[in-house]
């Protein structure tokens, strides 16, 4: 997984937007995630985080989803509720 930060040019290439507020709205609309913003309003996002968002959107298994599923016990129905 690539942990390199996305540059302004990278963010423009992905969103086709120049303003940071518009980029935040784009990420909220497309992924349901509000990216971290610096004090100057610029977005701080790694390529790895973006790849995970894309995988979740596509319904794929991400490393965090896979680890969570393995740690969760399997639920078994024991009987009928009264």
C-alpha positions as YAML, in Angstrom:
chain: A
units: angstrom
residues:
- id: 1
  name: UNK
  ca: [0.00, 0.00, 0.00]
- id: 2
  name: UNK
  ca: [1.34, 3.40, -0.96]
- id: 3
  name: UNK
  ca: [1.59, 5.82, 1.99]
- id: 4
  name: UNK
  ca: [2.79, 8.77, -0.09]
- id: 5
  name: UNK
  ca: [0.70, 11.92, 0.38]
- id: 6
  name: UNK
  ca: [-1.39, 13.11, -2.54]
- id: 7
  name: UNK
  ca: [-0.16, 16.41, -3.96]
- id: 8
  name: UNK
  ca: [-2.35, 19.27, -5.17]
- id: 9
  name: UNK
  ca: [-1.87, 17.98, -8.72]
- id: 10
  name: UNK
  ca: [-2.90, 14.47, -7.63]
- id: 11
  name: UNK
  ca: [-6.03, 15.77, -5.93]
- id: 12
  name: UNK
  ca: [-6.92, 17.77, -9.04]
- id: 13
  name: UNK
  ca: [-6.38, 14.74, -11.26]
- id: 14
  name: UNK
  ca: [-8.69, 12.63, -9.07]
- id: 15
  name: UNK
  ca: [-11.45, 15.18, -8.39]
- id: 16
  name: UNK
  ca: [-11.07, 17.63, -11.31]
- id: 17
  name: UNK
  ca: [-11.66, 20.39, -8.73]
- id: 18
  name: UNK
  ca: [-9.33, 23.18, -7.61]
- id: 19
  name: UNK
  ca: [-10.97, 24.50, -4.43]
- id: 20
  name: UNK
  ca: [-10.45, 22.54, -1.23]
- id: 21
  name: UNK
  ca: [-14.04, 23.02, -0.05]
- id: 22
  name: UNK
  ca: [-15.30, 21.58, -3.33]
- id: 23
  name: UNK
  ca: [-12.91, 18.63, -2.95]
- id: 24
  name: UNK
  ca: [-14.24, 17.92, 0.54]
- id: 25
  name: UNK
  ca: [-17.80, 17.89, -0.84]
- id: 26
  name: UNK
  ca: [-16.64, 15.57, -3.65]
- id: 27
  name: UNK
  ca: [-15.16, 13.07, -1.18]
- id: 28
  name: UNK
  ca: [-18.30, 13.24, 0.97]
- id: 29
  name: UNK
  ca: [-20.56, 12.66, -2.03]
- id: 30
  name: UNK
  ca: [-18.50, 9.89, -3.63]
- id: 31
  name: UNK
  ca: [-17.11, 8.03, -0.61]
- id: 32
  name: UNK
  ca: [-19.05, 9.29, 2.42]
- id: 33
  name: UNK
  ca: [-15.75, 10.34, 4.02]
- id: 34
  name: UNK
  ca: [-14.61, 13.79, 5.11]
- id: 35
  name: UNK
  ca: [-10.86, 13.99, 4.44]
- id: 36
  name: UNK
  ca: [-8.49, 15.53, 6.96]
- id: 37
  name: UNK
  ca: [-7.76, 19.19, 6.32]
- id: 38
  name: UNK
  ca: [-4.71, 21.19, 7.38]
- id: 39
  name: UNK
  ca: [-4.99, 24.56, 9.10]
- id: 40
  name: UNK
  ca: [-4.78, 26.28, 5.71]
- id: 41
  name: UNK
  ca: [-7.68, 24.18, 4.40]
- id: 42
  name: UNK
  ca: [-5.64, 21.90, 2.14]
- id: 43
  name: UNK
  ca: [-6.48, 18.20, 2.15]
- id: 44
  name: UNK
  ca: [-4.09, 15.69, 3.69]
- id: 45
  name: UNK
  ca: [-4.69, 12.29, 2.13]
- id: 46
  name: UNK
  ca: [-2.44, 9.36, 1.31]
- id: 47
  name: UNK
  ca: [-2.69, 7.30, -1.83]
- id: 48
  name: UNK
  ca: [-3.20, 4.24, 0.36]
- id: 49
  name: UNK
  ca: [-6.28, 5.78, 2.01]
- id: 50
  name: UNK
  ca: [-7.66, 6.69, -1.41]
- id: 51
  name: UNK
  ca: [-7.10, 3.13, -2.66]
- id: 52
  name: UNK
  ca: [-8.96, 1.72, 0.38]
- id: 53
  name: UNK
  ca: [-11.88, 4.08, -0.27]
- id: 54
  name: UNK
  ca: [-12.03, 2.89, -3.87]
- id: 55
  name: UNK
  ca: [-11.91, -0.77, -2.81]
- id: 56
  name: UNK
  ca: [-14.73, -0.30, -0.29]
- id: 57
  name: UNK
  ca: [-16.82, 1.52, -2.87]
- id: 58
  name: UNK
  ca: [-16.32, -1.36, -5.30]
- id: 59
  name: UNK
  ca: [-17.28, -3.88, -2.61]
- id: 60
  name: UNK
  ca: [-13.81, -5.38, -2.35]
- id: 61
  name: UNK
  ca: [-12.15, -6.70, 0.76]
- id: 62
  name: UNK
  ca: [-9.68, -4.30, 2.31]
- id: 63
  name: UNK
  ca: [-7.01, -5.27, 4.84]
- id: 64
  name: UNK
  ca: [-8.90, -3.55, 7.67]
- id: 65
  name: UNK
  ca: [-12.22, -5.20, 6.71]
- id: 66
  name: UNK
  ca: [-10.58, -8.62, 6.43]
- id: 67
  name: UNK
  ca: [-8.87, -8.35, 9.85]
- id: 68
  name: UNK
  ca: [-12.11, -7.16, 11.48]
- id: 69
  name: UNK
  ca: [-14.07, -10.04, 9.98]
- id: 70
  name: UNK
  ca: [-11.51, -12.59, 11.21]
- id: 71
  name: UNK
  ca: [-11.59, -11.24, 14.78]
- id: 72
  name: UNK
  ca: [-15.39, -11.23, 14.97]
- id: 73
  name: UNK
  ca: [-16.98, -14.46, 16.24]
- id: 74
  name: UNK
  ca: [-19.49, -16.22, 14.04]
- id: 75
  name: UNK
  ca: [-23.04, -15.75, 15.29]
- id: 76
  name: UNK
  ca: [-25.23, -18.86, 15.51]
- id: 77
  name: UNK
  ca: [-28.96, -18.79, 16.13]
- id: 78
  name: UNK
  ca: [-29.76, -20.91, 19.17]
- id: 79
  name: UNK
  ca: [-33.52, -20.89, 19.14]
- id: 80
  name: UNK
  ca: [-36.69, -19.06, 18.47]
- id: 81
  name: UNK
  ca: [-37.51, -15.84, 20.31]
- id: 82
  name: UNK
  ca: [-40.64, -15.91, 22.45]
...
